[in-house]
Amino acid sequence: MRKILLASTALVAVAGISAANAEVSFSGNSAFSYTTFSDDVTDADGENNNEYGTDTDLGLSWSTTTATGMSVSVAIDLDDSMTANSAISGDWGKIAFNDQGDADGDMAAGDADPVEDVTLGSELGADDVVLFDGGESISGGHISYSNTFSGISFAIGSKNAGNASEANETSYSVSYSASANGADFTVGYAAANTGAPLAAAASVDKNATSLNAEVAVGDLTVSMAQNTLSNDRNDDNQSAAGYLDAKSTNLGVSYAISDALTLTAQTKNVSGDSGAASNVLYNDYKFEEKSYGLAYSVATGVDLFASFTDYSQSGIATASNISGTGTTVKIAVSF
């Protein structure tokens, strides 16, 4: 831990700030979960379709304002690995840096997915593979610039795949937020292009978009999203493996019954075209998901989550036409 603190202090010093003058905060959470699922795929030897899960995160952040009025912040997140991000902001906007490529270029993207811990069999290493689950597919960049004025926010981001890949992403976002007649609403649009990593014929570039909206009235919040993902091979062969052109329509609802209990529900409907290794174009690809959940605050810093998911995938190779259900119960503590 001491090494991390020293390295982080050095980062702050690079920005011209002494750690002694910065406001430092610590946060953390730990969760234990039980997940079980059932699908119509033949289990491999040893698969039992259930598991326990644990997840622990520790966060450290520093922030300060320079003599010239600029705000500078550095944050580190520790879980299975270390993630670091930093930002410099002022009246001119905000420049953000993220070592995992998750900066603010996707700030207006959305999934309309209020249900906590949706469970698909593929996420537990099962034999079924979901081609596109309807989620937004935009990273946001190693570096981004964003600004807000008169309720309009916009951002651009750039992600670099390194010196051995051409899979660099360029992203942008724009959103508008306002309140009227007791309702708060936000509409947003984000898009990104990621280059093919290699020059090989089977290598694919990716184009993704996310159009979404959210309306909150009292204890009720309704969200909607339309996300697209297009993977195009370098040889433009739409019948070969790797090609995908899919669009999702998502709807989410969240209702706070009390200060402690919130009920959630969401649906995702995906359709599109998919290529296959057998040089066959499947033009009736579908993925459908219905999820229901609850979040209950047991005490300050202690929360209980539960979810049930019903999903299916069809219109592609027989082995990948699947259906199943998943259930997760999780207890989380935080400070």
SVG drawing of the C-alpha trace seen along z (x, -y; Angstrom):
<svg xmlns="http://www.w3.org/2000/svg" viewBox="-46 -32 53 67">
<polyline fill="none" stroke="black" stroke-width="0.4" points="0.0,0.0 2.9,-2.4 4.3,-2.0 0.9,-2.9 0.7,-6.0 4.1,-7.2 3.4,-6.7 0.1,-8.5 1.7,-11.4 4.2,-11.6 1.3,-11.9 -0.2,-14.7 3.2,-16.4 3.5,-16.2 0.4,-18.4 2.1,-21.0 0.3,-20.1 1.7,-19.0 -0.1,-16.1 -0.3,-18.2 -2.5,-20.8 -4.8,-18.3 -8.1,-17.0 -7.8,-13.2 -10.7,-10.8 -10.9,-7.0 -13.8,-4.7 -14.3,-1.0 -16.9,1.7 -17.0,5.5 -19.8,7.8 -20.6,11.4 -23.0,13.0 -24.6,16.3 -25.5,16.9 -27.3,19.8 -28.5,20.3 -30.2,22.8 -30.1,23.1 -30.7,25.5 -27.1,26.1 -25.5,29.4 -23.2,28.9 -19.5,29.7 -18.1,32.2 -18.0,30.6 -20.3,27.7 -22.9,27.2 -24.4,23.9 -23.9,22.0 -21.2,20.2 -20.3,17.9 -18.7,14.6 -16.7,11.9 -15.7,8.5 -13.8,5.9 -12.8,2.4 -10.7,-0.3 -10.6,-3.8 -8.3,-6.7 -8.8,-10.2 -7.1,-13.5 -8.5,-16.9 -7.5,-20.5 -7.8,-23.9 -4.7,-25.7 -3.9,-29.3 -5.1,-30.0 -8.5,-28.5 -8.0,-25.1 -9.3,-22.0 -7.1,-19.0 -8.0,-15.5 -6.4,-12.0 -8.2,-8.8 -7.0,-5.2 -9.3,-2.2 -8.0,1.1 -9.8,4.4 -8.3,7.3 -6.0,4.8 -5.2,1.1 -7.0,-1.6 -5.9,-5.2 -7.5,-8.3 -6.9,-12.0 -8.5,-15.2 -7.8,-18.9 -10.7,-21.3 -11.7,-24.9 -14.1,-27.3 -12.7,-26.1 -13.8,-22.5 -12.3,-19.3 -9.5,-17.1 -9.6,-13.6 -7.1,-10.7 -7.8,-7.0 -5.3,-4.2 -7.9,-1.7 -9.4,-3.7 -12.6,-4.5 -12.4,-8.3 -15.4,-10.6 -15.8,-10.1 -18.8,-7.9 -20.4,-10.1 -23.7,-10.3 -24.0,-6.6 -26.6,-4.5 -28.1,-1.0 -31.4,-1.7 -30.5,1.2 -31.4,0.3 -31.4,4.0 -28.3,4.8 -26.4,8.0 -28.1,9.4 -27.0,13.0 -26.4,14.7 -25.0,18.2 -22.2,17.0 -20.9,14.8 -20.2,17.9 -18.1,19.6 -21.0,21.7 -21.0,23.1 -23.5,20.5 -22.1,17.3 -24.2,14.1 -23.1,12.2 -24.6,8.9 -26.5,8.3 -27.7,4.8 -25.3,2.9 -23.5,-0.2 -20.0,0.7 -18.1,-2.6 -15.0,-2.8 -14.5,-6.6 -10.8,-7.0 -7.5,-7.1 -7.9,-10.9 -11.0,-13.0 -12.2,-16.6 -15.6,-17.6 -17.6,-20.7 -21.1,-21.8 -23.1,-24.9 -26.8,-25.7 -27.7,-22.1 -25.8,-20.8 -22.8,-18.5 -20.4,-17.2 -17.2,-15.1 -14.6,-13.7 -12.3,-10.8 -9.3,-9.0 -8.1,-5.5 -4.9,-4.0 -4.4,-0.3 -0.6,-0.4 2.2,0.1 1.1,3.6 -2.5,2.9 -4.5,0.5 -7.6,0.9 -7.7,-2.8 -11.0,-4.3 -12.4,-7.8 -15.5,-8.6 -17.8,-11.6 -20.9,-12.3 -23.6,-15.0 -26.4,-15.2 -29.0,-17.7 -30.6,-17.8 -33.4,-19.9 -36.3,-20.0 -39.9,-20.9 -43.3,-20.5 -41.7,-18.4 -39.9,-16.0 -36.1,-15.7 -35.1,-14.5 -31.9,-13.7 -31.4,-12.8 -28.0,-11.7 -26.2,-10.4 -22.7,-8.8 -20.8,-7.2 -17.4,-5.6 -15.3,-4.0 -12.6,-1.5 -10.1,-0.4 -9.4,3.1 -6.4,4.3 -4.7,6.0 -4.6,5.9 -5.7,9.5 -8.9,10.2 -10.7,11.5 -9.8,8.6 -12.8,6.3 -13.3,2.7 -16.2,1.6 -18.7,-1.2 -21.0,-1.7 -23.7,-4.2 -26.0,-4.8 -29.1,-6.9 -30.9,-7.2 -33.3,-9.1 -34.3,-9.2 -37.3,-10.8 -37.6,-10.9 -40.9,-12.0 -40.9,-11.6 -40.0,-8.0 -40.4,-6.7 -37.6,-6.7 -38.1,-5.5 -35.1,-5.0 -34.9,-4.1 -31.9,-3.3 -31.2,-2.2 -27.7,-0.8 -26.0,0.4 -22.9,2.4 -21.4,3.1 -18.3,5.3 -17.0,5.2 -14.3,7.4 -11.4,6.0 -12.4,8.1 -16.1,6.9 -17.3,10.5 -20.6,10.4 -21.0,14.1 -17.8,14.9 -17.1,15.2 -16.7,11.8 -19.3,9.8 -22.1,8.4 -24.7,5.7 -27.1,5.5 -29.4,3.0 -31.0,3.1 -34.1,1.5 -33.9,1.3 -36.4,0.1 -35.8,-0.2 -38.0,-1.2 -37.1,-2.0 -39.5,-2.7 -38.5,-3.7 -41.2,-2.2 -39.5,-3.7 -36.2,-5.2 -34.9,-1.6 -36.6,0.4 -36.4,-0.1 -37.9,2.2 -36.4,2.4 -37.2,4.0 -35.7,3.9 -36.1,5.5 -33.6,5.7 -34.6,6.7 -31.7,7.2 -32.0,7.9 -29.6,8.0 -27.3,9.9 -24.4,12.2 -21.7,14.0 -20.5,17.5 -17.4,19.6 -19.2,21.7 -19.5,18.6 -23.2,18.3 -25.0,15.0 -27.7,15.3 -30.0,12.3 -32.5,13.0 -30.3,12.8 -32.2,12.0 -31.4,11.7 -34.1,11.0 -33.8,10.4 -36.2,9.6 -34.8,8.9 -36.4,8.0 -34.6,6.8 -34.8,5.2 -32.4,3.2 -32.9,3.0 -30.9,0.8 -30.5,3.0 -28.5,0.3 -26.2,-2.6 -23.5,-1.1 -25.2,2.3 -27.3,3.2 -29.1,6.3 -29.6,6.9 -31.5,9.6 -32.3,10.2 -33.9,12.7 -33.2,12.8 -34.9,14.7 -33.0,14.6 -32.9,16.2 -30.8,16.0 -31.9,17.3 -31.4,16.9 -27.8,18.1 -25.9,21.4 -27.9,24.1 -25.4,24.6 -25.6,20.9 -29.4,20.8 -30.0,20.7 -32.4,19.8 -32.0,19.7 -32.6,18.0 -30.3,16.6 -30.7,15.5 -28.3,13.6 -28.5,12.5 -25.8,10.2 -25.0,8.5 -22.7,5.5 -21.0,3.3 -19.5,-0.1 -17.9,-3.1"/>
</svg>
